[in-house]
Amino acid sequence: MNTKIIFFDIDGTILSHTTNKISDNTKSAIKQAQANGHLAFINTGRTIGEIEKDITDLGFDGYVCGCGTFISYKDSILHQDTIPYATIQELIIDLRNYKIEAILEGSTAIYYDDLATNPQVKKIKGEQSLTFDVKNWEATDISVDKFCIWTKSKEAYLSFYEKYKHSFDFIARSENFSEVIPIGYSKKTGIQFLLNHLNIPQENTYALGDSTNDLTMLQCVKHSIAMGNACKEILELVSYVTDDVDHDGISNALKHFNII
């Protein structure tokens, strides 16, 4: 079986943090890989409700979103899981009590607390409001797959963590910022699901990423590729380091592995 399956992170991997765009070179490389008979998948911490049209228009073969909580192939949803409604309501109470600010991410909308004061949260809300369906935590139809938190107090974080550590995995993205995923899900589990579903051998698996939430994805494929702009933890782990996203890193990596 010669079909290779390639998993692409979005932010900092195919999407430049500098230009906030996907370069024509990257678009062409992905399309060429598909034209050569290979499968191209997005594998992202974003939920499917946070994927811009510019990305969906590229014609990926499928998506692993929300760190494995949503999986699709050829426009068919293969798996989807959401946090129980009662748990969401409890989370909202605790987030406010511990003074932890958060973005609750769903497959159809993104939810913000109207009381949010964190500058980063407010900035992201302003940006997402231009593109996505943004609602507040009081929305009666709230549906959440995962969430991100910003903390001021280490003690408050530890209290929140202790309460929820058996239900969620906490991925530290920076000193005060964490991504929170339901236990049992990761970018890795999304890949494993698809390999079983599509019957693709391990030796034909590739992944490209740049940040700590890409660790499980890169650890479970045969050919792990870090962008040149990747964090130290990623650069030390992978089997190959390509150029950064702004210097044709995607196309250079795919050429290196004779995918294009």
PyMOL commands that set and color helices and strands:
alter all, ss='L'
color gray80, all
select helices_A, chain A and resi 24-35+48-50+53-56+85-97+119-129+154-164+187-198+202-204+212-219+232-235+245-247+249-256
alter helices_A, ss='H'
color red, helices_A
select strands_A, chain A and resi 5-8+39-43+62-65+70-73+76-80+101-105+110-112+134-136+146-150+168-174+177-182+205-209+223-226+240-241
alter strands_A, ss='S'
color yellow, strands_A
deselect
rebuild
show_as cartoon
